[in-house]
């Protein structure tokens, strides 16, 4: 039997709103998708402080973690917010026992790839046609 999707809560709606401002239409996640991820074991969110619209959603397992999505409102970019969120995410994942952090990033997202490389991530693979628009994903990894 298939259960109907759980209604999205206020937090999932906020995350979806930020995500919609940060990504092109083919890459956006709606509130129901956000809620489904929030309901998964090991998933947490690192939010920017104050009124800054930005977050990282990460899933932490016993010895590794994966960034599920990472969004900063375009009006707030280039101010160190993403770098701060990423550093906080790595600290929290490490404190939870993760030794490695993984992510996928669209191959055409040069600013994000530059941030990840500057933060010590290295490319470990490519997922062909990973995104709904057919874009490949660069798989990156960093020890924490």
ABEGO torsion letter per residue (X at the ends): XBBBBBBBBAAAAAAAAAAAAABBAAABBBAAAAAAAAABBGBBBBBBBEABBBBBBBBBBAABBBBABBBBBAAABGAGAAAAAAAAAAAAAAAAGBABBBBBBBAABAAAAAAAAAAGBBBAEBBBGABAAGBBBBBBBBBX
